[in-house]
Amino acid sequence: MSLNASSMRSSRGGAPEKSGRDGGGFTKGFYGILPKKMGGGFSLLKKKSKQVPLESDCRPACKSMDQYKEAADKLHYSLLFMLVESTTAANSMASNKMPVKVPVDAGYQHFSDFMTFYEKTQKHGKINVEPLEPVARAAKRLHEEQEKYVKKQWENLKPLTKFIGEEYWEYAKLKSLYQVALEKCELAQQNKVKSAPDAEKAEQAAQRSKEDAKTKMMGMLVKVNGYKDGHIKCLSKFWKATTEWHKSAASILVPFDIKDPEEQSKSTAMSSENTAK
């Protein structure tokens, strides 16, 4: 499943990525990576259809960062979907800001409300039914525990969410400025070949700007790479909390794990055979 900006829109009918355009025309995103061509901009090299390639000394590091970002996007969205089990809810959480209300499937709460209503209705009709209050109470507890669980997991994922929605885009902005500097530098070189007035000074200035932009970009790239250990830790917390949630849900449901007499006798017989062995 590709999670670039265009496929996120087409594959899920409304992408969750948030974006904002700053004064320099740079578009910040959420899922996806920096486009090869910035939207809304124009190439300084009007005669060139292709973007000026990154210099060889920084190209592998930039490629590695983009690959890491794409993998992080897929993992992040998959975890959100697993957490809330709803495409709509997962999309609403796919933002670099903490949602005011964490979307939780209200199935347990609806079931609890229905059981309470059903029991009252049957009592009003004076029909003898088994008490349903324990079931309704258990379903309500499951809803409350699930809500706490989803909020906790969203907190656990914050380091990864911050990388996807903020830290990567700080690097991406500097990368876009470096790409512009590369184009200016090549344009200056073309003018020098044509012996344009003051071409040599313009080329020297363009070279300085290019090196300055590259230094800033690589510095930010190193800084962002330093956050990867935090991503590993947050995933470890996520899986630990998942295990705890399943244990908690199981403890709530244990009183209702009642087998048929026939199944109970079979289970007892098998247990006795295993003990004898």
C-alpha positions as CSV (number, residue, x, y, z in Angstrom):
1,M,0.0,0.0,0.0
2,S,1.6,3.2,-1.2
3,L,1.1,6.3,1.0
4,N,2.3,9.1,-1.1
5,A,0.2,12.2,-1.3
6,S,-1.8,11.3,-4.4
7,S,-2.5,7.7,-3.6
8,M,-3.6,8.5,-0.1
9,R,-6.3,10.7,-1.7
10,S,-7.4,8.1,-4.2
11,S,-7.2,4.9,-2.2
12,R,-9.1,6.1,0.8
13,G,-11.4,8.7,-0.6
14,G,-10.1,11.6,1.4
15,A,-6.6,11.7,2.7
16,P,-5.8,12.4,6.3
17,E,-2.7,14.4,5.5
18,K,-2.7,17.9,6.8
19,S,-0.7,20.6,4.9
20,G,0.1,24.2,5.2
21,R,1.9,26.5,2.7
22,D,4.5,28.8,4.2
23,G,5.6,32.2,2.8
24,G,8.2,30.6,0.5
25,G,5.7,28.4,-1.3
26,F,6.8,25.2,0.6
27,T,3.9,22.8,1.3
28,K,4.1,20.9,4.6
29,G,2.4,17.6,4.6
30,F,1.7,14.7,6.9
31,Y,1.9,11.3,5.1
32,G,4.0,11.2,2.0
33,I,7.4,12.6,1.1
34,L,8.6,15.8,-0.5
35,P,7.5,15.8,-4.1
36,K,10.2,15.7,-6.8
37,K,8.7,18.9,-8.1
38,M,7.2,21.3,-5.6
39,G,3.6,22.0,-6.4
40,G,2.8,25.5,-7.5
41,G,6.5,26.4,-8.2
42,F,8.3,26.7,-11.5
43,S,11.8,25.6,-12.5
44,L,14.5,28.2,-12.8
45,L,15.9,26.2,-15.6
46,K,13.1,26.7,-18.1
47,K,14.8,24.6,-20.8
48,K,15.2,21.6,-18.5
49,S,12.4,19.2,-18.1
50,K,14.1,17.3,-15.3
51,Q,15.1,18.5,-11.9
52,V,18.7,19.0,-11.1
53,P,19.9,15.8,-9.3
54,L,21.2,16.0,-5.8
55,E,25.0,15.9,-5.4
56,S,26.5,12.5,-5.0
57,D,27.8,13.0,-1.5
58,C,24.3,13.6,0.0
59,R,22.1,11.6,-2.4
60,P,22.2,8.3,-0.6
61,A,21.4,9.9,2.8
62,C,18.4,11.7,1.3
63,K,17.1,8.6,-0.4
64,S,17.4,6.6,2.8
65,M,15.5,9.3,4.7
66,D,12.6,9.3,2.2
67,Q,12.5,5.5,2.3
68,Y,12.3,5.6,6.1
69,K,9.5,8.2,5.9
70,E,7.5,6.1,3.5
71,A,7.9,3.0,5.8
72,A,7.0,5.0,8.9
73,D,3.8,6.3,7.1
74,K,2.6,2.8,6.4
75,L,3.4,1.5,9.9
76,H,1.8,4.5,11.5
77,Y,-1.5,4.3,9.6
78,S,-1.6,0.5,10.0
79,L,-1.3,0.9,13.8
80,L,-4.0,3.5,13.9
81,F,-6.3,1.3,11.9
82,M,-5.6,-1.7,14.1
83,L,-6.2,0.5,17.2
84,V,-9.6,1.9,16.2
85,E,-10.7,-0.7,13.6
86,S,-12.2,1.9,11.4
87,T,-10.9,3.6,8.3
88,T,-12.9,6.8,9.1
89,A,-11.6,7.0,12.7
90,A,-8.0,6.2,11.6
91,N,-8.2,9.0,9.0
92,S,-9.4,11.5,11.6
93,M,-6.5,10.6,13.9
94,A,-3.9,10.9,11.1
95,S,-2.9,14.4,12.0
96,N,0.1,16.0,13.7
97,K,-2.2,17.4,16.4
98,M,-3.7,15.5,19.3
99,P,-7.4,15.1,18.5
100,V,-9.8,16.8,20.9
101,K,-11.8,13.6,21.1
102,V,-10.2,10.2,20.3
103,P,-12.5,8.3,18.1
104,V,-13.5,5.0,19.8
105,D,-15.9,2.4,18.4
106,A,-19.1,2.7,20.6
107,G,-20.1,-0.9,20.0
108,Y,-19.6,-1.9,23.6
109,Q,-21.5,1.1,24.9
110,H,-24.4,0.5,22.5
111,F,-24.5,-3.1,23.6
112,S,-24.6,-2.1,27.3
113,D,-27.4,0.4,26.7
114,F,-29.4,-2.2,24.8
115,M,-29.0,-4.8,27.5
116,T,-30.2,-2.4,30.1
117,F,-33.1,-1.3,28.0
118,Y,-34.1,-4.9,27.2
119,E,-34.1,-6.0,30.8
120,K,-36.3,-3.1,31.9
121,T,-38.7,-3.8,29.0
122,Q,-39.0,-7.5,29.9
123,K,-39.5,-6.6,33.6
124,H,-42.2,-4.2,32.6
125,G,-43.9,-7.0,30.7
126,K,-43.5,-9.3,33.8
127,I,-41.5,-11.9,31.7
128,N,-38.9,-13.9,33.7
129,V,-35.5,-13.5,32.1
130,E,-32.0,-14.0,33.4
131,P,-30.5,-10.8,35.0
132,L,-28.8,-8.9,32.3
133,E,-27.2,-6.2,34.5
134,P,-23.9,-8.1,34.8
135,V,-23.6,-8.3,31.0
136,A,-24.5,-4.6,30.6
137,R,-22.0,-3.6,33.3
138,A,-19.2,-5.7,31.7
139,A,-19.9,-4.1,28.3
140,K,-19.7,-0.7,29.8
141,R,-16.4,-1.5,31.5
142,L,-15.1,-2.8,28.1
143,H,-16.1,0.5,26.5
144,E,-14.4,2.6,29.3
145,E,-11.2,0.4,29.2
146,Q,-11.1,0.6,25.4
147,E,-11.3,4.4,25.5
148,K,-8.5,4.6,28.0
149,Y,-6.5,2.2,25.8
150,V,-6.9,4.2,22.6
151,K,-5.9,7.4,24.4
152,K,-2.8,5.7,25.9
153,Q,-1.7,4.2,22.6
154,W,-2.1,7.6,20.9
155,E,0.3,9.0,23.5
156,N,2.7,6.1,23.0
157,L,2.8,6.8,19.2
158,K,3.5,10.5,19.7
159,P,7.3,10.3,18.8
160,L,6.5,8.6,15.5
161,T,3.6,10.9,14.8
162,K,5.8,13.9,15.5
163,F,8.4,12.6,13.1
164,I,5.8,12.1,10.3
165,G,4.0,15.4,10.8
166,E,6.8,17.8,11.9
167,E,10.4,16.6,12.0
168,Y,10.6,15.1,8.5
169,W,9.0,18.2,7.0
170,E,11.6,20.5,8.7
171,Y,14.2,18.5,6.8
172,A,12.1,18.5,3.6
173,K,11.8,22.2,3.6
174,L,15.6,22.6,3.8
175,K,15.9,20.0,1.0
176,S,13.6,22.0,-1.2
177,L,15.7,25.1,-0.6
178,Y,18.8,23.1,-1.5
179,Q,17.2,22.0,-4.7
180,V,16.4,25.6,-5.6
181,A,20.0,26.5,-4.9
182,L,21.2,23.7,-7.2
183,E,19.0,25.1,-10.0
184,K,20.4,28.6,-9.4
185,C,23.9,27.3,-9.4
186,E,23.4,25.5,-12.7
187,L,21.8,28.6,-14.2
188,A,24.7,30.7,-13.2
189,Q,27.1,28.2,-14.8
190,Q,25.1,28.4,-18.0
191,N,25.3,32.2,-18.0
192,K,29.1,32.0,-17.4
193,V,29.5,29.9,-20.5
194,K,27.6,32.5,-22.4
195,S,30.0,35.2,-21.0
196,A,27.1,37.1,-19.5
197,P,28.1,40.3,-17.6
198,D,29.1,39.7,-14.0
199,A,28.6,35.9,-14.6
200,E,31.6,34.9,-12.6
201,K,30.5,36.8,-9.5
202,A,27.0,35.4,-9.8
203,E,28.4,31.9,-10.1
204,Q,30.5,32.3,-7.0
205,A,27.5,33.6,-5.0
206,A,25.3,30.7,-6.3
207,Q,28.0,28.2,-5.2
208,R,28.2,29.7,-1.7
209,S,24.4,29.6,-1.4
210,K,24.3,26.0,-2.6
211,E,26.9,24.9,-0.1
212,D,25.2,26.8,2.7
213,A,21.8,25.2,1.8
214,K,23.4,21.7,1.6
215,T,25.1,22.1,5.0
216,K,21.8,23.2,6.6
217,M,19.9,20.3,5.0
218,M,22.5,17.7,6.1
219,G,22.6,19.1,9.6
220,M,18.8,18.7,9.9
221,L,19.0,15.2,8.3
222,V,21.5,14.1,11.0
223,K,19.3,15.6,13.7
224,V,16.2,13.8,12.4
225,N,18.0,10.5,12.2
226,G,18.8,10.9,15.8
227,Y,15.1,10.5,16.6
228,K,14.9,6.9,15.3
229,D,15.7,5.3,18.7
230,G,12.7,7.1,20.1
231,H,10.5,5.5,17.4
232,I,11.7,2.0,18.4
233,K,10.9,2.7,22.1
234,C,7.4,4.0,21.3
235,L,6.7,0.9,19.3
236,S,7.8,-1.3,22.2
237,K,5.4,0.6,24.5
238,F,2.6,0.2,21.9
239,W,3.0,-3.6,21.8
240,K,3.2,-3.8,25.6
241,A,0.0,-1.8,26.0
242,T,-1.7,-4.0,23.4
243,T,-0.9,-7.1,25.5
244,E,-2.1,-5.4,28.7
245,W,-5.4,-4.4,26.9
246,H,-6.1,-7.9,25.8
247,K,-5.5,-9.2,29.4
248,S,-7.7,-6.6,30.8
249,A,-10.5,-7.4,28.4
250,A,-10.2,-11.1,29.1
251,S,-10.4,-10.5,32.9
252,I,-13.7,-8.7,32.3
253,L,-15.1,-11.5,30.2
254,V,-14.0,-14.4,32.3
255,P,-17.2,-14.7,34.4
256,F,-19.2,-15.2,31.2
257,D,-17.0,-18.0,29.8
258,I,-19.6,-20.7,30.6
259,K,-19.5,-23.9,28.6
260,D,-22.3,-26.3,27.9
261,P,-22.5,-29.3,30.3
262,E,-21.4,-31.6,27.4
263,E,-18.4,-29.5,26.5
264,Q,-17.5,-29.1,30.2
265,S,-17.5,-32.9,30.7
266,K,-15.3,-33.4,27.6
267,S,-12.9,-30.7,28.9
268,T,-12.8,-32.4,32.3
269,A,-12.2,-35.8,30.8
270,M,-9.3,-34.5,28.6
271,S,-7.8,-32.7,31.6
272,S,-7.9,-36.0,33.6
273,E,-6.3,-37.9,30.8
274,N,-3.5,-35.4,30.6
275,T,-3.0,-35.5,34.3
276,A,-2.8,-39.3,34.2
277,K,-0.1,-39.2,31.6
